[in-house]
Amino acid sequence: MNQSIYTFLVDAHQAKRKLLAVLIDPDKTTHLNRLLEMAAKNPPDLFLVGGSLLHENRIEETIATIKKHLPVPVLLFPGSHLHLAPNADGLLLLSVTSGRNPDLLIGRHVLAAPAIQRSGIEIIPTGYLLIESGRTTAVSYMSQTSPIPNDKPEIAAATALAGQQLGLRCTYLEAGSGAQETVPVATVEEVRQVLSHLLLVGGGIRQPAQAHALAQAGADIIVIGNILEQQPELLPQFVQTLHAFQHS
């Protein structure tokens, strides 16, 4: 890819194309090869690599495996300032703007800044908003932050708008890995109304119909993780569902 990843994402947003990002947790790679075989025939638009807590340092290995199978951009989705890999194409530099934990607003970023600068990796500053999902998720526990109530879309919208005003380039609405419920459609709609930049939505999405509803509500990029780790054969359905927006 000759253009920057951010330019690619913005071009898709402006063309009203919906993108699919597949989230890979390096600790959960039992079905990775099967998933990548499916992806070679039905490629998603992006891969995200990362997790809240990585027991083994397999980030670089996982990225290399993905790149061996298909030429799709791979972005780091770090759960820690230690989760860096030089073979990634870019980095979603997350600020947990939904919480009040200063360590995840700026603290860990200070620790990571020199290493990120040396890496030369493309950085996409991203406001990360946790939305209540019916259970305590790993990301909520590890970040020591409370999610935004899922019946308060106005809070999510104001938080996302503040992040945009601070110069963040994307907003990621996250229900959390293994969430019982997705981010509500009403929340996506209200956030979309106030944002002009990129909107990612993930967590708890198990069916293509859910992905379609969230994309219809205004999400630019739908992020799918757990269900594809468990059932890689569902990937073509998600790809077809989102790419159908190009022809609607």
C-alpha positions in Angstrom: 0.0 0.0 0.0 1.6 3.2 -1.2 -0.7 5.6 0.5 -0.9 5.9 4.3 -3.3 3.7 6.1 -5.1 6.8 7.5 -5.6 8.2 4.0 -7.0 4.8 2.9 -9.4 4.9 5.8 -10.5 8.5 5.2 -11.0 7.8 1.5 -13.3 4.9 2.3 -15.2 7.1 4.8 -15.7 9.8 2.2 -16.8 7.3 -0.3 -19.3 5.9 2.2 -17.7 2.4 2.0 -17.9 0.3 5.1 -14.8 -1.6 6.2 -14.3 -4.8 8.1 -11.4 -5.2 10.6 -10.6 -8.6 12.1 -9.1 -8.4 15.6 -6.6 -11.1 16.4 -5.5 -11.7 20.0 -2.0 -13.3 19.8 -2.9 -15.5 22.8 -5.8 -17.0 20.9 -4.4 -18.4 17.7 -5.8 -21.9 17.7 -7.7 -21.3 14.6 -5.6 -18.6 13.1 -4.3 -20.5 10.1 -7.9 -21.6 9.3 -9.1 -18.0 9.6 -6.3 -16.8 7.3 -7.2 -19.4 4.7 -10.7 -18.0 4.7 -9.3 -14.5 4.6 -7.2 -15.2 1.5 -10.4 -16.0 -0.4 -12.6 -13.4 1.4 -10.2 -10.6 2.5 -11.2 -8.2 5.2 -10.0 -4.6 4.9 -7.8 -4.6 8.0 -6.3 -6.7 10.7 -5.9 -5.4 14.3 -3.5 -7.3 16.5 -3.5 -7.0 20.3 -5.3 -7.8 23.5 -5.9 -6.6 27.1 -3.4 -9.0 28.6 -0.9 -11.0 26.5 0.7 -13.9 28.3 3.2 -14.6 25.5 5.1 -12.1 23.4 3.8 -13.3 20.1 2.8 -10.0 18.5 5.5 -10.0 15.8 5.0 -13.6 15.1 1.3 -13.2 14.7 1.7 -10.2 12.4 4.3 -12.1 10.3 1.9 -15.0 9.9 -0.9 -12.7 8.7 1.3 -11.0 6.2 2.5 -14.3 4.8 -1.0 -15.2 3.9 -2.4 -11.9 2.4 -1.4 -8.3 1.7 -3.9 -6.5 4.1 -2.8 -3.7 6.4 -2.1 -4.8 10.0 -2.5 -2.3 12.8 -1.4 -2.7 16.4 -4.3 -2.5 18.9 -2.3 -2.3 22.1 -3.5 -3.2 25.5 -0.2 -1.9 27.0 2.7 0.5 26.1 4.8 -2.7 25.8 2.8 -4.0 22.9 4.8 -2.7 20.0 6.1 -4.5 16.9 8.2 -3.1 14.2 6.6 -5.2 11.4 3.1 -3.7 11.9 1.9 -1.2 9.3 0.4 1.2 11.8 -0.7 1.8 15.4 -4.0 2.8 16.8 -2.7 5.0 19.6 -5.5 4.6 22.1 -6.6 7.1 24.7 -9.4 5.8 27.0 -11.4 8.9 26.9 -14.5 7.3 28.4 -12.6 6.7 31.7 -10.9 8.8 34.3 -7.8 6.8 34.7 -5.0 9.3 33.9 -2.6 6.4 33.2 -4.6 5.5 30.1 -5.2 9.1 29.0 -1.6 10.2 28.9 0.6 8.3 31.5 1.4 5.2 29.4 1.7 7.3 26.3 4.6 9.1 27.8 6.4 5.9 28.6 5.8 4.6 25.0 6.5 7.8 23.1 10.3 7.4 22.6 9.9 3.8 21.4 7.1 4.7 19.1 9.1 7.6 17.7 12.1 5.4 17.0 9.9 2.8 15.3 8.7 5.2 12.6 5.4 3.4 12.6 2.3 5.3 11.3 0.3 6.5 14.3 -3.5 7.0 14.3 -4.5 8.8 17.5 -7.8 7.2 18.6 -10.3 8.0 21.3 -11.4 4.7 22.9 -14.8 4.6 24.6 -16.0 1.7 26.6 -19.8 1.2 26.4 -21.7 -0.9 29.0 -22.3 -4.4 27.5 -24.1 -6.4 30.1 -21.1 -7.8 31.9 -17.7 -6.8 33.2 -15.2 -7.2 30.3 -11.5 -7.8 30.4 -10.8 -4.3 29.1 -12.9 -2.7 31.8 -11.2 -4.7 34.5 -7.7 -4.2 33.2 -8.2 -0.4 32.5 -9.8 0.1 35.9 -12.4 2.3 34.2 -16.2 2.2 34.2 -18.0 2.0 30.9 -20.4 4.6 29.7 -24.0 3.5 30.4 -25.5 2.0 27.3 -28.7 4.0 27.7 -26.8 7.3 27.8 -25.9 7.9 24.2 -25.6 11.6 24.8 -22.6 11.0 27.2 -20.9 8.9 24.5 -21.5 11.6 21.9 -20.2 14.4 24.1 -17.1 12.3 25.0 -16.4 11.5 21.3 -16.9 15.1 20.3 -14.4 16.2 23.0 -11.8 13.7 21.7 -12.3 15.1 18.1 -11.9 18.7 19.4 -8.6 17.6 21.1 -7.4 16.4 17.7 -8.0 12.7 17.9 -8.4 11.2 14.4 -10.8 8.3 15.2 -13.3 7.2 17.8 -13.6 3.6 18.7 -16.8 2.5 20.5 -16.1 -0.7 22.3 -18.4 -3.0 24.1 -15.4 -5.2 25.1 -14.2 -8.7 24.2 -16.8 -11.3 24.8 -19.5 -8.7 25.5 -23.0 -9.9 25.9 -24.4 -7.0 24.0 -23.1 -4.8 21.2 -22.8 -1.1 21.3 -26.4 0.1 20.9 -27.5 1.3 17.5 -28.8 4.5 19.1 -25.4 5.2 20.6 -23.7 4.8 17.2 -26.3 7.1 15.6 -25.9 9.8 18.2 -22.1 9.7 18.1 -22.1 9.7 14.3 -24.2 12.9 14.3 -21.5 14.9 16.1 -18.4 13.4 14.6 -16.8 14.2 11.3 -13.9 11.8 11.7 -13.6 8.0 11.5 -15.9 5.8 13.7 -15.0 2.2 14.6 -17.4 -0.1 16.5 -16.6 -3.5 18.0 -17.4 -5.9 20.8 -20.1 -8.5 21.1 -20.8 -8.7 17.3 -21.6 -12.3 16.5 -23.9 -12.1 13.5 -23.6 -10.3 10.1 -27.0 -8.7 10.8 -25.6 -6.9 13.8 -22.6 -5.7 11.8 -25.0 -4.4 9.1 -27.2 -2.5 11.7 -24.1 -0.8 13.2 -22.7 0.1 9.8 -26.1 1.4 8.8 -26.2 3.5 12.0 -22.9 5.3 11.0 -19.9 3.1 11.9 -17.2 3.3 9.2 -15.3 0.2 10.4 -16.8 -2.8 12.1 -14.4 -4.8 14.3 -15.0 -8.5 14.7 -12.9 -10.7 17.1 -14.1 -13.5 19.3 -16.7 -15.0 17.0 -14.1 -15.5 14.2 -11.6 -17.0 16.6 -14.3 -19.6 17.4 -15.9 -19.9 14.0 -13.5 -18.8 11.2 -16.0 -20.0 8.6 -18.3 -17.0 9.3 -15.8 -14.6 7.8 -17.2 -14.6 4.3 -20.6 -13.6 5.6 -19.2 -10.6 7.4 -17.2 -9.6 4.4 -20.1 -9.8 2.1 -22.4 -8.0 4.4 -20.2 -5.0 4.8 -19.0 -4.8 1.2 -22.6 -4.9 0.0 -22.7 -1.2 1.2 -20.5 -0.4 -1.8 -23.3 -1.4 -4.1 -26.3 -0.1 -2.3 
